[in-house]
Amino acid sequence: MSIKLRLTAWFSGILAVMLLALSAAIYGFVYYSTYDDIKDKLKYQTGMVKFSSDWNYDLKLTVAGPEGQNLFAQAYIYEAKRLIASDSLKSTGLQFGVPEKSALGTHPVFIQTTVAGNPFLIYQTAISISTTSGDLSGVLQVATYTGEQVKLLDRLKNILLVGSFATLIAAFTLGLFLARKSMSPIGKVIEAANGIQTGNDLSSRIEYDGPSDEIGRLIQTVNSMLGRMEGFYRELEDSYATQRRFVSDASHELRTPLTTIRGNIELLQKVWELGPGDGKMSEAEIRQLSIESVQDIADESRRMSRLIGDMLSLARADTGRTFDKEPVALEPMMTEVARRAALLPRQAEWIVGDLTNLNGKYIVGNKDYLQQMMFIFIDNAFKYTPSGEVTLSAVFYQDQVGLRISDTGIGMDKDEVPHIFDRFYRADESRGMTEGIGLGLSIAKWIIDEHKGSVEVVTRQGEGTTFIIWLPLLFAPPLE
């Protein structure tokens, strides 16, 4: 059974019980109100009944007042076995049943009975009549015709039953219609869920222009959930695409040094198999060729080691791993970076600006990773500056420190700037001017992001590039 049918059945059942209770209350109120008036009239008229003569004569029973014209009365004297009836009773030929004297109670009672197919309500009470010969006991019965009341109550009962049944049918039909209409958005939710289950279009949303009730909030929640699922799915697709590209690029980058190493090993193997005695190569030539091949193998091995190290760093970034942070004094760290950078292979002039303004300034971070990030930018500047200058300096803006590395090298086109932090991307790839694998800036960007910082790039083709790494300052120095 569907929810809308169950809801309609529940509401109809509750309505049926309420209609039954209301009908019973209405019928009972009318019934007791009608018969209470009749009973009061019978009681009153019973008190007004008089016997017209002494018991020794022909007695007559008189019902006083104009209301007595609609009443019927009879008395039965047990000692004389005599029945006395009012004129109204005699004219109809009716006679009510008389109880045995032993069955007559001491309290008056109301009796509903049918005489000759006509309904009557009888008020029956014990009486005592004083005569010259003594007191005689009997029973007095005052009755009224209740046919009209019975018909009225039957009509009322039929009206209540038919009306309740018709109301219940109408309520069931209307309730089923309203339940179907109110539950129709749930059908849209099911349809959308089935569409997502059978396909891969997560951009579909459920259209709803109704009130912000429970169903409206449910649809809003489902739409929000679909939006989050779409975002997660797209992120997952991007992650898979990045992973595939990463594996492809890494395979390509590893294939070159492996090919070089294998070629040199094969060359050495052939040279050593021939030996100096074959007359083609002298011992000195074999030695020189061996040294060059071993040097190539060593260079390619170092290149592979750097590549694998960089790939491991990026793998940590992809898995969400971070590193420990603590307050780091900027001046000692940058002084050490400047000193060690002077030892890097370079052709440009290395210029260190005034770093004393970093005295007493701290940032929250990891010193080793910060130094690695700085060496990536500095080494990158040296590579792309075949002649000229590379400058290191520091600037401040509001609550941030900017570590600036400027060079006068080949620069970049502005269209290349958005891609320089992508993995395996190299701005001079088409020119092949410098060595590298294109992972350094990706690692540097990850380190900057982990330190809640940002990087600013200013470059122009043929004029050089400036990187400014902005990091939030820690104003309170660490406690001793």
C-alpha positions in Angstrom: 0.0 0.0 0.0 1.4 3.4 -1.0 2.0 6.2 1.5 -0.8 8.4 0.0 -3.3 5.5 0.3 -2.3 4.8 3.8 -2.5 8.5 4.8 -5.9 8.7 3.2 -7.1 5.5 5.0 -5.8 6.8 8.4 -7.5 10.2 8.0 -10.7 8.5 6.7 -10.7 6.1 9.7 -10.2 9.0 12.1 -13.0 11.0 10.4 -15.3 7.9 10.5 -14.8 7.6 14.3 -15.4 11.3 14.8 -18.5 11.3 12.6 -19.8 8.2 14.5 -19.2 9.9 17.8 -20.8 13.2 16.6 -23.8 11.4 15.1 -24.3 9.4 18.3 -24.1 12.6 20.4 -26.6 14.5 18.2 -29.0 11.6 18.2 -28.7 11.1 21.9 -29.2 14.8 22.6 -32.4 14.9 20.4 -33.7 11.7 21.8 -33.3 12.6 25.5 -34.5 16.1 24.9 -37.6 14.9 23.1 -38.6 12.3 25.6 -37.7 14.4 28.6 -40.3 16.9 27.5 -42.9 14.1 27.1 -42.0 12.6 30.5 -42.3 15.9 32.2 -45.7 16.4 30.7 -46.8 12.9 31.8 -45.6 13.5 35.3 -47.4 16.8 35.5 -50.7 15.4 34.1 -50.5 12.4 36.4 -50.5 14.8 39.4 -53.6 16.5 37.9 -55.7 13.3 37.4 -58.9 13.2 39.4 -61.7 10.7 40.0 -65.0 12.3 39.2 -67.2 10.5 41.9 -67.1 8.3 44.8 -66.1 4.7 44.4 -69.6 3.5 45.1 -70.8 5.1 41.9 -69.8 5.0 38.2 -66.4 6.6 38.5 -64.7 8.6 35.7 -61.1 9.4 35.2 -60.5 13.1 34.3 -57.2 14.5 32.9 -57.2 18.2 33.7 -56.2 21.1 31.4 -56.1 21.5 27.6 -52.9 19.3 27.3 -54.8 16.4 28.7 -56.8 16.1 25.4 -53.8 14.4 23.8 -53.3 12.0 26.7 -54.8 8.6 27.5 -55.3 7.4 31.1 -56.6 4.3 32.9 -56.7 3.1 36.5 -57.1 -0.4 37.8 -58.4 -1.1 41.3 -57.0 -4.5 42.4 -59.5 -5.2 45.2 -62.6 -4.7 43.0 -60.8 -5.9 39.8 -62.2 -2.8 38.2 -60.8 -0.8 35.3 -61.5 2.9 35.0 -60.5 4.7 31.8 -60.6 8.3 30.6 -63.0 9.3 27.9 -60.1 9.6 25.4 -59.1 6.0 26.0 -62.7 4.7 25.8 -63.2 6.5 22.4 -60.3 4.7 20.9 -61.0 1.2 22.2 -57.4 1.0 23.4 -56.4 -0.8 26.6 -53.0 -0.9 28.2 -51.7 -3.9 29.9 -52.1 -4.0 33.7 -49.3 -5.5 35.8 -49.9 -7.9 38.6 -50.2 -6.4 42.0 -47.1 -8.3 43.2 -45.2 -6.9 40.2 -46.2 -3.3 40.9 -43.3 -1.3 42.4 -43.5 1.5 44.9 -41.9 3.9 42.5 -43.4 5.2 39.3 -41.9 4.0 36.0 -42.0 4.9 32.3 -42.9 2.2 29.9 -42.5 2.3 26.1 -45.0 0.0 24.5 -46.9 -0.6 21.3 -50.7 -0.9 21.3 -52.5 -1.9 18.0 -49.3 -1.0 16.1 -49.0 2.5 17.7 -46.1 3.5 19.9 -47.0 4.9 23.4 -45.1 6.1 26.4 -46.8 5.2 29.6 -46.2 6.7 33.0 -47.2 4.1 35.6 -47.6 4.7 39.3 -49.3 3.0 42.3 -52.4 4.8 43.7 -54.6 4.6 46.8 -58.3 5.7 46.6 -60.2 6.6 49.7 -63.9 5.5 49.8 -66.6 5.3 52.4 -65.9 1.6 52.7 -62.1 2.2 53.1 -58.9 2.7 51.1 -58.4 0.8 47.9 -55.1 0.2 46.1 -54.6 0.3 42.4 -52.4 1.4 39.5 -52.7 4.6 37.4 -51.4 4.7 33.8 -51.1 8.0 31.9 -49.9 7.6 28.3 -49.3 9.6 25.2 -48.9 8.7 21.6 -45.2 8.9 20.5 -45.5 8.0 16.8 -44.4 11.4 15.6 -41.4 11.4 17.9 -40.4 7.9 16.7 -40.7 9.0 13.1 -38.6 12.1 13.8 -35.9 10.1 15.5 -35.9 7.5 12.6 -35.5 10.3 10.1 -32.7 11.9 12.1 -30.9 8.5 12.4 -31.2 8.0 8.7 -30.0 11.5 7.9 -27.0 11.1 10.3 -26.0 7.7 8.8 -26.4 8.7 5.2 -24.8 12.1 5.8 -21.8 10.5 7.6 -21.4 7.9 4.9 -21.6 10.5 2.1 -19.2 12.8 4.0 -16.8 9.9 4.6 -16.8 9.0 0.9 -16.3 12.6 -0.1 -13.5 13.1 2.4 -11.8 9.9 1.2 -12.0 10.9 -2.4 -10.8 14.5 -1.7 -8.2 13.3 0.7 -6.8 10.8 -1.8 -6.7 13.6 -4.4 -4.9 16.0 -2.0 -2.5 13.3 -0.8 -1.7 12.4 -4.4 -1.1 16.1 -5.2 0.9 16.8 -2.1 3.0 13.6 -2.6 3.6 14.3 -6.3 6.9 16.1 -5.5 8.1 12.9 -3.9 7.5 11.3 -7.2 9.8 13.9 -8.8 12.5 13.0 -6.2 12.2 9.3 -7.0 12.3 10.1 -10.8 15.4 12.3 -10.3 17.0 9.6 -8.2 16.3 6.9 -10.8 17.7 9.2 -13.5 20.9 9.6 -11.6 21.0 5.8 -10.9 20.6 4.9 -14.5 22.8 7.6 -15.9 25.7 9.9 -14.9 24.1 13.3 -15.3 24.4 14.8 -11.8 23.5 18.3 -13.0 19.7 17.6 -12.9 17.7 19.2 -10.2 14.2 18.8 -8.9 11.9 21.8 -9.8 9.6 22.8 -7.0 7.6 26.0 -6.7 5.4 25.1 -3.8 5.5 26.3 -0.1 8.5 25.8 2.1 7.0 22.9 4.0 8.4 19.5 4.9 8.4 18.4 1.2 9.8 21.7 0.1 12.7 21.4 2.6 13.2 17.7 1.5 13.5 18.7 -2.1 15.8 21.6 -1.2 18.0 19.1 0.8 18.0 16.6 -2.1 19.0 19.4 -4.5 21.8 20.4 -2.2 22.9 16.8 -1.9 22.9 16.5 -5.7 25.0 19.6 -5.9 27.5 18.3 -3.5 27.5 14.9 -5.2 28.1 16.7 -8.5 31.0 18.6 -7.0 32.5 15.5 -5.5 32.1 13.6 -8.8 33.7 16.4 -10.7 36.5 16.6 -8.2 36.9 12.8 -8.5 37.0 13.0 -12.3 39.6 15.8 -12.1 41.6 13.8 -9.6 41.5 10.8 -11.9 42.5 12.9 -14.9 45.3 14.5 -12.9 46.4 11.1 -11.7 46.4 9.7 -15.3 48.3 12.7 -16.5 50.7 12.5 -13.6 51.4 8.8 -14.3 51.8 9.5 -18.0 54.1 12.4 -17.5 56.1 10.6 -14.8 56.5 7.6 -17.2 57.7 9.9 -19.9 60.1 11.7 -17.6 61.5 8.4 -16.3 61.8 6.8 -19.7 64.4 9.4 -20.9 67.0 8.8 -18.0 66.4 5.1 -18.1 67.0 5.0 -21.9 70.2 7.0 -21.4 71.4 4.8 -18.6 70.6 1.6 -20.6 72.4 3.0 -23.7 75.5 3.9 -21.7 75.6 0.5 -20.0 75.2 -1.3 -23.4 78.0 0.9 -24.8 80.3 0.1 -21.8 79.5 -3.6 -22.2 80.5 -3.6 -25.9 83.7 -1.5 -25.2 84.8 -3.8 -22.4 84.1 -6.9 -24.4 86.3 -5.6 -27.2 89.2 -4.5 -25.0 92.3 -2.5 -26.0 93.9 -5.5 -27.8 91.7 -5.4 -30.9 93.4 -2.4 -32.3 90.3 -0.3 -32.7 90.5 1.7 -29.4 93.4 2.4 -27.2 93.3 1.9 -23.5 93.1 5.7 -22.9 90.2 6.0 -25.2 88.4 3.2 -23.5 89.0 4.8 -20.2 87.8 8.2 -21.3 84.7 6.7 -22.9 84.0 4.8 -19.7 84.4 7.9 -17.5 81.9 9.8 -19.7 79.4 7.0 -19.7 79.6 6.6 -15.9 79.2 10.4 -15.6 76.1 10.3 -17.8 74.7 7.4 -15.7 75.4 9.3 -12.5 73.7 12.5 -13.8 70.7 10.6 -15.0 70.5 8.7 -11.6 70.6 12.0 -9.8 67.9 13.3 -12.1 65.7 10.3 -11.4 66.3 10.7 -7.6 65.1 14.3 -7.8 62.1 13.3 -9.8 61.2 10.5 -7.4 61.7 12.8 -4.5 59.5 15.5 -6.1 56.8 12.9 -6.9 56.8 11.7 -3.3 56.3 15.2 -2.1 53.4 15.7 -4.5 52.0 12.3 -3.5 51.9 13.5 0.1 50.1 16.7 -1.0 47.5 14.6 -2.9 46.8 12.5 0.1 46.2 15.5 2.3 49.3 14.9 4.5 50.7 18.0 6.1 53.7 18.8 8.3 54.4 20.1 11.8 54.5 23.9 12.2 56.0 26.1 14.8 57.0 29.8 15.0 60.0 30.4 12.7 62.2 33.5 13.0 62.5 35.0 9.5 65.9 36.8 9.6 68.0 33.7 10.5 66.2 31.5 8.1 66.5 33.9 5.1 70.1 34.7 5.9 70.9 31.0 5.7 68.9 30.7 2.5 70.9 33.6 1.0 74.2 32.1 2.0 73.4 28.6 0.6 71.9 30.0 -2.6 75.2 31.6 -3.5 76.6 28.0 -3.9 74.0 26.9 -6.4 75.1 26.5 -10.1 74.4 29.8 -11.8 75.6 32.3 -14.4 73.7 35.3 -13.1 74.8 37.6 -10.3 73.3 36.8 -6.9 72.2 40.0 -5.1 70.8 39.8 -1.5 68.9 42.9 -0.4 68.6 44.2 3.1 67.2 41.5 5.3 67.5 43.3 8.6 63.9 44.4 8.4 63.1 40.8 9.1 64.6 41.0 12.6 62.1 40.0 15.2 59.5 38.9 12.6 58.0 35.4 12.9 55.7 33.2 10.9 54.1 29.9 11.8 55.5 27.2 9.6 58.0 24.5 8.9 61.5 25.8 8.4 62.7 22.9 6.2 59.8 23.1 3.9 60.0 26.9 3.7 63.7 26.7 2.8 62.9 24.0 0.1 60.2 26.4 -1.3 62.7 29.3 -1.4 65.4 27.2 -3.1 62.9 26.1 -5.7 62.2 29.7 -6.7 65.8 30.8 -6.5 67.0 27.8 -8.5 64.3 28.4 -11.1 65.4 32.0 -11.4 69.0 30.9 -11.9 68.0 28.5 -14.6 66.0 31.0 -16.6 68.6 33.8 -16.2 71.6 33.0 -18.4 73.0 36.5 -17.7 71.9 39.3 -15.5 70.9 39.5 -11.9 68.8 37.5 -9.4 67.8 39.5 -6.3 66.4 38.4 -3.0 64.5 40.9 -0.7 61.6 41.2 1.7 58.7 43.6 1.8 55.7 44.0 4.2 52.1 44.8 3.6 49.6 45.0 6.5 50.0 41.7 8.4 51.9 39.8 5.7 55.6 39.5 4.8 56.5 39.2 1.1 59.6 37.2 0.2 60.6 38.6 -3.3 62.8 36.8 -5.8 63.4 38.9 -9.0 65.4 38.0 -12.0 66.3 39.7 -15.3 66.0 36.4 -17.3 63.9 35.3 -20.3 60.6 36.0 -18.6 57.3 34.5 -19.7 54.3 35.3 -21.8 51.3 36.4 -19.7 49.3 33.5 -21.1 51.7 31.1 -19.5 51.4 32.4 -16.0 48.2 30.5 -15.0 49.9 27.2 -15.9 53.3 27.5 -14.4 52.2 25.8 -11.1 50.8 22.8 -13.0 52.7 19.6 -12.8 55.2 18.9 -15.5 54.5 22.2 -17.2 57.5 24.1 -18.4 57.3 27.6 -19.9 60.3 27.0 -22.3 59.3 23.5 -23.2 59.2 24.3 -26.9 62.6 26.0 -26.8 64.4 23.4 -24.6 66.7 26.1 -23.1 66.9 24.7 -19.6 66.9 21.4 -17.8 64.1 20.3 -15.5 61.1 18.2 -15.0 58.4 20.8 -14.2 57.5 19.7 -10.7 59.4 22.3 -8.6 56.8 25.1 -8.8 54.0 22.6 -8.1 55.8 21.6 -4.9 56.4 25.2 -4.0 52.7 26.1 -4.5 51.7 23.2 -2.2 54.1 24.4 0.5 52.7 28.0 0.2 49.1 26.7 0.5 50.0 24.7 3.6 51.3 27.9 5.2 48.1 29.8 4.3 50.0 32.0 2.0 49.8 33.1 -1.6 52.2 33.9 -4.5 52.2 36.9 -6.8 53.8 36.7 -10.3 54.9 39.7 -12.3 56.6 38.8 -15.6 57.3 40.1 -19.1 58.7 38.3 -22.1 62.5 39.0 -22.4 62.6 41.2 -19.3 62.5 38.9 -16.4 60.2 37.5 -13.7 59.4 38.5 -10.1 57.8 36.1 -7.6 56.5 37.5 -4.3 55.6 34.8 -1.7 53.1 36.4 0.8 53.0 34.7 4.2 51.0 35.7 7.3 53.1 37.2 10.1 53.0 36.0 13.7 53.1 39.2 15.7 53.8 37.5 19.1 57.3 36.0 19.2 57.6 32.4 20.7 57.9 32.2 24.5 61.4 31.4 25.8 
